[in-house]
C-alpha cells in the first residue's frame, strides 16, 4: 500500500505522518492546529485506510460526533473494499 504524505482538506494542505502510535494508544490522530494527521504505521491496509478516512473526516467535518465519524469511515471503507478498490 502506498502511504500518502499529504492531503488537501478544506483548502489546506495537511501533512500525513505514518508512525508508531503505541504510547498514544490510538490508530490515528488529527491535529487541527498544525494541519497534521498521524496514522499507526503497523496497521494492515484495510485498517490503515479506514483510519485515514476517519481522521480525514474529523478534519473535513469537525462538528460531526465521534460515533458518526466512525460509522461513516467504516461504511466508506467497506464499500470500497467490496468493490476491490483497496490494494492489500
VOTI-806961 format. One record per residue (C-alpha): residue in three letters; chain; x, y, z. Coordinates in nm, 4 decimals. Each point is the difference from the previous one (the first is absolute). Layout:
@code->ALA&unit->A&c1->X&c2->Y&c3->Z $
...
This chain:
@code->UNK&unit->A&c1->0.0000&c2->0.0000&c3->0.0000 $
@code->UNK&unit->A&c1->0.1333&c2->0.3412&c3->-0.0938 $
@code->UNK&unit->A&c1->0.0102&c2->0.2290&c3->0.3021 $
@code->UNK&unit->A&c1->-0.1020&c2->0.3496&c3->-0.0995 $
@code->UNK&unit->A&c1->0.1858&c2->0.2869&c3->0.1659 $
@code->UNK&unit->A&c1->-0.2485&c2->0.2860&c3->-0.0398 $
@code->UNK&unit->A&c1->-0.3618&c2->0.0812&c3->-0.0819 $
@code->UNK&unit->A&c1->-0.2039&c2->0.3110&c3->-0.0625 $
@code->UNK&unit->A&c1->-0.2808&c2->0.0349&c3->0.2556 $
@code->UNK&unit->A&c1->-0.2229&c2->0.3082&c3->-0.0048 $
@code->UNK&unit->A&c1->0.2474&c2->0.1808&c3->-0.2283 $
@code->UNK&unit->A&c1->0.2952&c2->-0.0604&c3->0.2349 $
@code->UNK&unit->A&c1->0.2864&c2->-0.2408&c3->-0.0577 $
@code->UNK&unit->A&c1->0.0285&c2->-0.2500&c3->0.2841 $
@code->UNK&unit->A&c1->0.3078&c2->-0.2055&c3->0.0680 $
@code->UNK&unit->A&c1->-0.0610&c2->-0.3721&c3->0.0471 $
@code->UNK&unit->A&c1->0.2512&c2->-0.1689&c3->0.2278 $
@code->UNK&unit->A&c1->0.0264&c2->-0.3782&c3->0.0255 $
@code->UNK&unit->A&c1->0.1566&c2->-0.1018&c3->0.3314 $
@code->UNK&unit->A&c1->-0.0392&c2->-0.2304&c3->0.2976 $
@code->UNK&unit->A&c1->-0.2752&c2->0.1313&c3->0.2276 $
@code->UNK&unit->A&c1->0.0360&c2->-0.2541&c3->0.2813 $
@code->UNK&unit->A&c1->0.0523&c2->0.2614&c3->0.2698 $
@code->UNK&unit->A&c1->-0.3106&c2->0.1887&c3->-0.1154 $
@code->UNK&unit->A&c1->-0.2064&c2->-0.3228&c3->-0.0086 $
@code->UNK&unit->A&c1->-0.1665&c2->0.1137&c3->-0.3225 $
@code->UNK&unit->A&c1->-0.0145&c2->-0.1111&c3->-0.3618 $
@code->UNK&unit->A&c1->-0.0077&c2->0.3596&c3->-0.1162 $
@code->UNK&unit->A&c1->0.0080&c2->0.3602&c3->0.1188 $
@code->UNK&unit->A&c1->-0.1052&c2->0.3300&c3->-0.1566 $
@code->UNK&unit->A&c1->0.1752&c2->0.3223&c3->0.0967 $
@code->UNK&unit->A&c1->-0.2013&c2->0.2982&c3->-0.1290 $
@code->UNK&unit->A&c1->0.2369&c2->0.2665&c3->0.1329 $
@code->UNK&unit->A&c1->0.2943&c2->-0.1279&c3->-0.2068 $
@code->UNK&unit->A&c1->-0.1981&c2->-0.1524&c3->-0.2902 $
@code->UNK&unit->A&c1->0.1316&c2->-0.3498&c3->0.0610 $
@code->UNK&unit->A&c1->-0.1419&c2->-0.3517&c3->0.0111 $
@code->UNK&unit->A&c1->0.1945&c2->-0.2880&c3->0.1545 $
@code->UNK&unit->A&c1->-0.0702&c2->-0.3642&c3->-0.0854 $
@code->UNK&unit->A&c1->0.1317&c2->-0.3106&c3->0.1764 $
@code->UNK&unit->A&c1->0.2550&c2->-0.1430&c3->-0.2444 $
@code->UNK&unit->A&c1->-0.0526&c2->-0.3631&c3->0.1069 $
@code->UNK&unit->A&c1->-0.3667&c2->-0.0218&c3->-0.1043 $
@code->UNK&unit->A&c1->-0.1028&c2->-0.2405&c3->-0.2744 $
@code->UNK&unit->A&c1->-0.1113&c2->0.1705&c3->-0.3242 $
@code->UNK&unit->A&c1->-0.3751&c2->-0.0127&c3->0.0725 $
@code->UNK&unit->A&c1->0.0369&c2->0.1385&c3->0.3522 $
@code->UNK&unit->A&c1->0.2471&c2->0.2645&c3->-0.1199 $
@code->UNK&unit->A&c1->-0.2429&c2->0.1090&c3->-0.2715 $
@code->UNK&unit->A&c1->-0.2902&c2->0.0122&c3->0.2468 $
@code->UNK&unit->A&c1->0.2081&c2->0.2008&c3->0.2481 $
@code->UNK&unit->A&c1->0.1151&c2->0.2440&c3->-0.2673 $
@code->UNK&unit->A&c1->-0.3614&c2->0.0585&c3->-0.1094 $
@code->UNK&unit->A&c1->-0.1040&c2->0.0344&c3->0.3660 $
@code->UNK&unit->A&c1->0.2616&c2->0.2663&c3->0.0742 $
@code->UNK&unit->A&c1->-0.0694&c2->0.1760&c3->-0.3306 $
@code->UNK&unit->A&c1->-0.3681&c2->0.0242&c3->0.0949 $
@code->UNK&unit->A&c1->0.0915&c2->0.1492&c3->0.3383 $
@code->UNK&unit->A&c1->0.1881&c2->0.2788&c3->-0.1786 $
@code->UNK&unit->A&c1->-0.2469&c2->0.0488&c3->-0.2849 $
@code->UNK&unit->A&c1->-0.3109&c2->-0.0061&c3->0.2223 $
@code->UNK&unit->A&c1->0.1187&c2->0.1081&c3->0.3457 $
@code->UNK&unit->A&c1->-0.3506&c2->0.0303&c3->0.1489 $
@code->UNK&unit->A&c1->-0.1001&c2->-0.3621&c3->-0.0690 $
@code->UNK&unit->A&c1->-0.0220&c2->-0.2239&c3->0.3074 $
@code->UNK&unit->A&c1->0.2549&c2->-0.2808&c3->0.0454 $
@code->UNK&unit->A&c1->-0.2517&c2->-0.2824&c3->-0.0437 $
@code->UNK&unit->A&c1->-0.1181&c2->0.1441&c3->-0.3324 $
@code->UNK&unit->A&c1->0.3575&c2->0.0468&c3->-0.1233 $
@code->UNK&unit->A&c1->0.0730&c2->-0.3613&c3->0.0975 $
@code->UNK&unit->A&c1->-0.3079&c2->-0.1277&c3->-0.1839 $
@code->UNK&unit->A&c1->0.0617&c2->0.2093&c3->-0.3135 $
@code->UNK&unit->A&c1->0.3653&c2->-0.1080&c3->-0.0225 $
@code->UNK&unit->A&c1->-0.0986&c2->-0.3658&c3->0.0373 $
@code->UNK&unit->A&c1->-0.2726&c2->0.0265&c3->-0.2639 $
@code->UNK&unit->A&c1->0.2364&c2->0.1660&c3->-0.2494 $
@code->UNK&unit->A&c1->0.2732&c2->-0.2563&c3->0.0683 $
@code->UNK&unit->A&c1->-0.2393&c2->-0.2956&c3->-0.0338 $
@code->UNK&unit->A&c1->-0.1471&c2->0.1326&c3->-0.3255 $
@code->UNK&unit->A&c1->0.3421&c2->0.0531&c3->-0.1598 $
@code->UNK&unit->A&c1->0.1273&c2->-0.3339&c3->0.1292 $
@code->UNK&unit->A&c1->-0.2981&c2->-0.1858&c3->-0.1476 $
@code->UNK&unit->A&c1->0.0683&c2->0.1736&c3->-0.3322 $
@code->UNK&unit->A&c1->0.3635&c2->-0.1242&c3->0.0212 $
@code->UNK&unit->A&c1->0.1306&c2->0.3572&c3->-0.0024 $
@code->UNK&unit->A&c1->0.2260&c2->-0.0389&c3->0.3026 $
@code->UNK&unit->A&c1->0.3374&c2->-0.1575&c3->-0.0730 $
@code->UNK&unit->A&c1->0.1304&c2->-0.2437&c3->0.2565 $
